[in-house]
Amino acid sequence: MEIDHVSDYSDTAYDTHYCSIAEAVKLITHSFNGDKKQLREFIENVDVAFELVHPSKHDILLKFVKTKITGDPRSKLIVKDLTHTWALLKGILDENYAMQCMLDFYAYTRWFKYDRD
């Protein structure tokens, strides 16, 4: 009897359409530490990684993504405890870091306008 090397959960079963988790994690080139300037890049890289991995492996990939989040953002995620999907995790990051970026931009443009008047 020959051993079946291609099971439902092996990486080789999805080679034609999906990449392995190891390959997808390489696309997430930087950790996210709360630097709002890097949030968009981090989210876009993780979105691509999730698109390239078979949906049956998203839970495993999410665990790797969580390890790429450090410092204050990681603390906030631990407290929230609503991070069992990438969509929820991304929402928390957006809520806590993207909004602040927009507020900083708005405050800067208001200050710049008044400074010029």
N, C-alpha and C positions, 0 to 999 in steps of 0.2 A: 504494500500500500504506500502510495506516494504522499508526502506531506504537502498540504495546501499552503503555499507561501503567500497567497493573496486572500486575506480575509476582509470582511466588511470594514474593519477599522485600520487596516494597514495603509501606509502612505502610498504603496505601489498601486493600490486599487484605484487611486484617484489621479495618477500621474498625467493622464490625458487632459484633465479638466481643472485640476486643483494642484496646489503645491503643498509641501509638507509644512508642518508647524515650524520646524527649524528654519526653513527657508523664509517663511512669512515673518518670523520674528526678526530676521536680519533687515527687513524693510523698516523696522522701527529703530532708526539710527540713533536717536537720543532719548534719554529719560526725560520725563516731565517733572520739574521740581517747583513749579509755581510761577515760573517766568512767563508772564502773559504774552510776551513776544514770540514764544515758542509754542504756544497752545495750538494754533492753527496747523502748524507743521506736524505736531505730534498727532493730532486728531486725524489729519489727512493720511498720515502713514499707517495709523491703526485701521482706518476705514479700508484702505487698500489691502492690508493683511487679512482682514475678515472676508473681503471679497474673494481672495485667492485660496482660502482654506475651506474645505468641505463643511457645510453647516453642522454635520454630526460632530465636528471637532471644535466648534466655537467655544464650548465650555473650557476646554484645555487651553486654547489660545488666550482666552480671557485671563486665566491665571498668570500666563506669561506677561500679558499687558499690564496687569496690576503690579508686577515686580518692576516695571519700567516707570512707575509713579513713585516719587520719593518726597521726603520732607513734609511740608505743611499740607499739600494736596493728599498725600497718603493718610495723614492723620484725619483729615476731614472725611475721607472715604470709609475709614474704619468706624468712625462715629455714626455715619449715615446708615451703614449696613444695608443699603439698597443697591448693591453693585453686582447682581447676579446676571446682568446682561451688559453688553457693550453700549447699548442705547441708553440705559440708566446711568452708567458710568460717565458716558460722554455728556449727558445732560447735567450731571453734578459738576463736572469740570467747566462746562460752559457757564453755568449759573454762578460759579464762584470766581472764575478767572476771565472769561470773555467780557462779561458785563463791566467789570472793573476797567478793562482796557478801553471800552467805549466811554466810560465816565471820565477817565483820565484825558482822553482825546477831547471830549466836550469841554472839560474845564480848561484845558490848554488853549483851545480855540477861543473861548470866551475871554480868557486872560489876555491873549494876544490881541484880540479886537479892542479891548478896553485900553491896553497899553499903547495902541497906535492912535487912539482918538484924542 
